[in-house]
Structures are given as structure tokens and as C-alpha cells.
Amino acid sequence: MTSPSGAGGESGSGLRTVLAEAALDITPSPPPLESIARRARARRHRRLAALAASGAALLVAPFVVATAQRAAPPDRVAAPPAAVSSPPVSPTPSRPLSPVRVVAPGERVTAPGGAELWLTDQGKHWALPGEPEQRRSVTDGNIDRRDPGVSMQQEGAFLSGLYYGADGVALVTVTTATGPVTASLLTLPGRPGWGVWYASAPSGDAVVDGVTMADASGRTLFTLPLR
């Protein structure tokens, strides 16, 4: 009597034999090489595209940053507030110095060379160093203060005289052989209508040709010829 295990072994061996024979009759289908190649090419193309995109991104990024840096407006620094300065103050125009010096009655003025002069309501007073006082009256009728005129006294190099009869007297010039000499002018406060002029001649024996009185514009008011 055959044991079950032996029967089973023979049946299994026979089944394998049958299956092996059946397998020999089956022709395996060829592998889908074309499909595999297409998929491989597609994967390779995707990798190349990804690499290209990454490289392009790396190249574009610095360009974008540089462009942004160029395009970005510079930081604006707030300008400091303008200093508020006060408008320039125009200086008060000073009154032009008058060429005529106004003196108080009896006020003494020392001329070059040491001579002293002073004026009173009576007229001109003067004294040379070591000499007695002299006087030239404006009230004794020797001059007419209604008309322009000048007078002159010469004592060595000291020249002096009266001027009168004209408003706006600003200049008295003494003409000498060596050239003109500009005199200094004195008058009393108010409008007395007369004054005193004095000057120093170039030398004690200077020859005086004449005395001219003029206004501030240089217009001659009177000339006293002496030669």
C-alpha cells in the first residue's frame, strides 16, 4: 500500500512537469523597450529643463538685484533748515560834513602857524602869536552884507578875511603864484550872512592873485582880484 506522502510527492512532481511543458509552449512577449526609452528621455528632458531654469534663475537674480540697486532712488537727506537771517539794516545815512565850521561866539580857533581866530556879533577877531588882537567889523558899514563879497588880510604866511552876502558858501580859494590854496571856513550859529575864512600861504612872501568864493556845486559866487 502506497503511503499518502509518496502519492502526494508523485502528484506534485507530475504537476510541475505539466506546468513546465506548458510554459515551454508560451512565447513571452517582448519587453516594451520603446515605452521605457520614451519615459527615460522624458525624465532626462525634465532634468535638463530644471537645471536650465535653475541656472537662468541664478544668472537673472544678480541682474535683478543690480537693476533694483540702480533704479532705487538715493536716500534723500533732509536739507538743514535755512538759517533765518534778519534783513540787513541799512545804516542811517550820516549827514555830510559841512565845509563850514560853526563856532560859538568868542570860541577860539587855532590856525596853522599859531594864529587864533574868534567870531562875535561885531565881526572877525584874530591875533598872531605875541601880537595884539585885531578886529574887522561887519557892522561899521565897510561891507554890504546884502551883496556877495570877500575881503583879505595877509600877515606873512597867514591869510584871512571875511565872506558875506551869499547863501550856500562852501568854498573859498586863494590863488597864489605857486597855485591855489583852499581856505577853512568859520561862521556863527543861525544865518548871520557872513563868516571868516583863513589859510596858510606857501611862503611868507607869497603873492596873492585873488580870492574866489563858490558854492557846493563849484559855481563861483564872487571873485576878488588882487592883481
C-alpha positions as CSV (number, residue, x, y, z in Angstrom):
1,M,0.0,0.0,0.0
2,T,1.4,3.3,-1.0
3,S,1.7,6.0,1.7
4,P,-0.1,9.2,1.2
5,S,3.1,11.1,1.3
6,G,4.5,9.1,-1.5
7,A,1.4,9.7,-3.6
8,G,1.5,13.3,-2.9
9,G,5.1,13.5,-4.0
10,E,4.4,11.9,-7.2
11,S,1.4,14.2,-8.0
12,G,3.4,17.3,-7.2
13,S,6.2,16.2,-9.4
14,G,3.9,15.5,-12.2
15,L,2.2,18.8,-11.8
16,R,5.5,20.6,-12.1
17,T,6.3,18.7,-15.2
18,V,3.0,19.6,-16.8
19,L,3.4,23.3,-15.9
20,A,6.9,23.2,-17.2
21,E,5.8,21.8,-20.5
22,A,3.0,24.3,-20.7
23,A,5.5,27.1,-20.1
24,L,7.7,26.0,-22.9
25,D,4.7,26.3,-25.2
26,I,4.2,30.1,-24.1
27,T,6.2,32.6,-26.0
28,P,7.0,35.6,-23.8
29,S,6.0,39.0,-25.2
30,P,8.9,41.3,-25.9
31,P,9.6,44.0,-23.2
32,P,8.2,47.5,-24.0
33,L,11.6,49.0,-24.8
34,E,10.2,51.9,-26.8
35,S,8.0,53.0,-24.0
36,I,10.8,52.7,-21.5
37,A,13.1,54.8,-23.8
38,R,10.4,57.4,-24.1
39,R,10.0,57.6,-20.4
40,A,13.7,57.8,-19.9
41,R,14.0,60.6,-22.5
42,A,11.1,62.5,-20.9
43,R,12.8,62.2,-17.4
44,R,16.1,63.4,-18.9
45,H,14.4,66.4,-20.6
46,R,12.7,67.4,-17.4
47,R,16.0,67.2,-15.5
48,L,17.7,69.3,-18.2
49,A,14.9,71.8,-18.2
50,A,15.0,72.0,-14.4
51,L,18.8,72.6,-14.5
52,A,18.4,75.2,-17.2
53,A,15.8,77.0,-15.2
54,S,17.9,76.9,-12.1
55,G,20.9,78.3,-14.0
56,A,18.8,81.0,-15.6
57,A,17.5,82.0,-12.2
58,L,21.0,82.2,-10.8
59,L,22.0,84.4,-13.7
60,V,18.9,86.6,-13.5
61,A,19.0,87.1,-9.8
62,P,22.2,89.3,-9.7
63,F,20.9,91.3,-12.7
64,V,17.6,91.9,-10.9
65,V,19.4,93.0,-7.8
66,A,21.8,95.3,-9.7
67,T,18.8,96.8,-11.7
68,A,17.0,97.3,-8.4
69,Q,20.0,99.0,-6.9
70,R,20.4,101.3,-10.0
71,A,16.7,102.1,-10.1
72,A,16.3,102.7,-6.4
73,P,16.3,106.4,-5.7
74,P,19.1,107.6,-3.5
75,D,18.2,108.2,0.1
76,R,17.2,111.8,0.4
77,V,19.0,113.6,3.1
78,A,16.8,116.2,4.6
79,A,18.3,119.6,3.9
80,P,19.0,121.5,7.1
81,P,16.6,124.3,7.6
82,A,17.8,127.5,6.1
83,A,19.2,129.8,8.6
84,V,16.8,132.7,9.2
85,S,18.8,135.8,8.9
86,S,17.5,139.2,9.7
87,P,17.3,141.6,6.8
88,P,20.3,143.8,6.5
89,V,19.8,147.0,8.3
90,S,20.6,149.9,6.2
91,P,22.9,152.2,8.0
92,T,21.4,155.6,8.8
93,P,22.9,157.9,6.3
94,S,25.1,160.4,8.2
95,R,24.7,164.0,7.4
96,P,27.6,165.1,5.1
97,L,30.1,167.2,7.0
98,S,29.7,170.8,6.2
99,P,32.7,172.5,4.8
100,V,31.8,175.4,7.1
101,R,32.6,175.1,10.8
102,V,30.0,176.6,13.1
103,V,31.5,178.1,16.2
104,A,30.1,179.8,19.3
105,P,30.6,183.5,19.8
106,G,34.0,184.0,21.3
107,E,35.1,180.4,20.7
108,R,38.8,180.5,19.7
109,V,40.2,178.5,16.8
110,T,43.9,178.0,16.3
111,A,45.1,178.2,12.7
112,P,48.3,176.6,11.4
113,G,51.2,178.7,12.5
114,G,49.7,179.5,15.8
115,A,47.3,182.4,15.0
116,E,44.0,182.4,16.8
117,L,40.6,183.5,15.4
118,W,37.2,184.0,17.1
119,L,33.9,185.5,15.9
120,T,31.4,187.7,17.7
121,D,28.3,189.5,16.6
122,Q,30.6,192.5,15.8
123,G,32.8,190.6,13.3
124,K,36.1,188.9,13.0
125,H,38.8,188.9,15.7
126,W,42.3,187.4,15.4
127,A,45.8,187.6,17.0
128,L,49.1,186.3,15.8
129,P,51.5,184.7,18.4
130,G,52.9,187.5,20.5
131,E,50.8,190.2,18.7
132,P,47.8,192.2,20.0
133,E,44.2,191.4,19.0
134,Q,43.0,192.8,15.7
135,R,39.4,193.2,14.6
136,R,37.4,193.5,11.4
137,S,33.9,194.8,11.9
138,V,30.8,193.7,10.0
139,T,28.7,196.4,11.5
140,D,30.6,199.6,10.8
141,G,29.3,199.9,7.2
142,N,32.5,199.0,5.5
143,I,30.9,195.9,3.9
144,D,27.5,195.5,2.4
145,R,26.2,192.1,3.5
146,R,23.4,192.3,1.0
147,D,25.8,191.7,-1.9
148,P,28.3,188.8,-2.2
149,G,31.8,189.7,-1.4
150,V,35.1,188.7,0.2
151,S,37.9,190.6,1.9
152,M,41.5,189.6,2.7
153,Q,44.2,190.4,5.2
154,Q,47.8,189.0,4.7
155,E,50.3,188.9,7.5
156,G,53.3,186.9,6.4
157,A,52.1,183.4,5.5
158,F,48.8,183.9,7.4
159,L,45.9,184.8,5.2
160,S,42.4,185.5,6.4
161,G,39.3,187.6,5.6
162,L,35.5,187.8,5.6
163,Y,33.0,186.3,3.2
164,Y,29.4,187.5,3.1
165,G,26.2,188.3,1.2
166,A,25.5,184.8,-0.3
167,D,23.8,181.7,0.8
168,G,25.4,178.3,0.4
169,V,29.0,179.4,0.5
170,A,31.1,176.2,0.7
171,L,34.5,177.0,-0.8
172,V,36.9,179.9,-0.7
173,T,40.0,179.5,-2.8
174,V,43.1,181.8,-2.6
175,T,45.0,182.0,-5.9
176,T,48.8,182.4,-5.5
177,A,51.7,182.5,-7.9
178,T,52.5,178.9,-6.9
179,G,49.0,177.5,-7.1
180,P,45.6,177.6,-5.4
181,V,45.1,177.3,-1.7
182,T,41.8,176.1,-0.2
183,A,40.8,178.1,2.9
184,S,39.0,176.9,6.1
185,L,35.6,178.5,6.8
186,L,34.0,179.6,10.1
187,T,30.6,181.1,10.9
188,L,28.3,181.7,13.8
189,P,25.1,179.7,14.6
190,G,22.0,180.7,12.7
191,R,22.2,182.6,9.4
192,P,24.3,185.7,10.2
193,G,25.0,186.2,6.5
194,W,28.8,186.3,6.9
195,G,31.7,184.3,8.0
196,V,35.5,184.1,8.2
197,W,38.0,182.2,6.1
198,Y,41.7,181.5,6.8
199,A,44.6,179.8,5.1
200,S,48.4,179.5,5.1
201,A,50.3,180.7,2.1
202,P,53.1,178.6,0.7
203,S,55.6,181.1,2.0
204,G,55.7,184.3,4.0
205,D,56.2,186.4,0.9
206,A,53.6,184.6,-1.3
207,V,52.0,186.8,-3.9
208,V,48.2,186.5,-3.8
209,D,46.5,187.0,-7.2
210,G,42.9,186.7,-6.0
211,V,40.2,185.2,-3.7
212,T,37.2,183.3,-5.1
213,M,34.0,182.3,-3.2
214,A,31.9,179.4,-4.5
215,D,29.0,177.2,-3.5
216,A,28.9,173.4,-3.0
217,S,28.5,172.8,-6.8
218,G,31.6,174.8,-7.6
219,R,29.7,177.7,-9.0
220,T,31.6,181.0,-8.5
221,L,29.7,183.4,-6.3
222,F,32.3,186.2,-6.2
223,T,35.9,186.8,-7.1
224,L,38.2,189.4,-5.6
225,P,41.0,190.2,-7.9
226,L,44.2,191.4,-6.2
227,R,46.5,191.9,-9.2
